[in-house]
Amino acid sequence: MKQEIRTDAAPKSGGVYSQGIVAGNLVFTAGQVPRDPVTGQIPHGIDAQTRLVLRNVSAILEAAGCSMKDVVKTTVHLANLADWDGFNVAYCDMFPEPRPARTTVRTPLESILVEIDVVAIRPS
């Protein structure tokens, strides 16, 4: 059985997909972009974009009854691998230890620098 997760605290889906899905004790988020859910603005720079993406992820997790400490896997898309160091600083600030397993790939993203989706375990 699966349940859709929706929250106004994260950007609305830009297509025919859910912000998040709960399946059993797992929570899956859609790829989140650095768009402010209230203003629609995209900040400049990898640090600001990474932090906003992860705040959007956090909002979806909270709507599902989770937090960032429950994340076990992330998939990160970076437009430019030269942003690695700046991305890593913001990423480490946003995730408590032990940090989740992570896959990071270079992806041609239009007008943004980073997109992230996660898998979390929902607390019992």
C-alpha positions, 0 to 999 in steps of 0.5 A, spaced: 500 500 500 502 506 498 500 513 500 501 520 497 505 525 501 503 533 499 505 539 503 505 547 501 512 547 505 515 544 498 514 546 491 508 543 488 510 538 483 511 540 476 509 534 472 505 528 473 508 525 479 508 526 487 512 530 492 513 524 496 510 517 497 510 512 503 510 505 501 510 501 508 516 504 512 519 507 507 519 514 504 521 516 497 521 523 495 521 526 488 527 530 486 527 537 489 529 543 486 532 549 489 525 553 488 522 557 494 515 554 495 512 561 497 516 566 492 518 561 486 525 564 486 531 560 485 537 563 489 544 564 486 550 559 488 551 552 490 551 553 497 544 557 497 541 552 492 543 546 496 540 548 502 534 550 499 533 543 496 534 540 502 529 544 506 524 542 501 526 535 502 525 536 509 518 539 509 516 533 505 519 528 510 516 532 515 509 531 512 510 524 512 512 523 519 520 523 518 526 528 519 533 528 515 536 523 521 531 518 518 534 519 511 538 512 508 540 514 501 540 520 497 541 521 489 544 528 487 544 531 481 550 536 480 550 541 473 557 542 474 562 537 478 566 543 479 561 545 485 563 539 489 566 542 495 561 548 495 555 542 495 559 538 500 559 543 505 552 545 505 550 538 504 554 536 511 551 542 515 544 539 513 545 532 515 546 529 521 551 523 522 551 518 520 550 521 513 546 517 508 549 513 503 549 517 497 550 517 489 552 523 486 552 524 478 553 530 473 547 531 470 545 537 465 540 541 469 536 547 466 537 553 470 539 550 476 545 547 479 543 541 484 537 536 484 536 531 490 531 525 492 532 521 498 529 515 501 528 515 508 525 510 513 519 512 517 520 511 525 515 506 528 
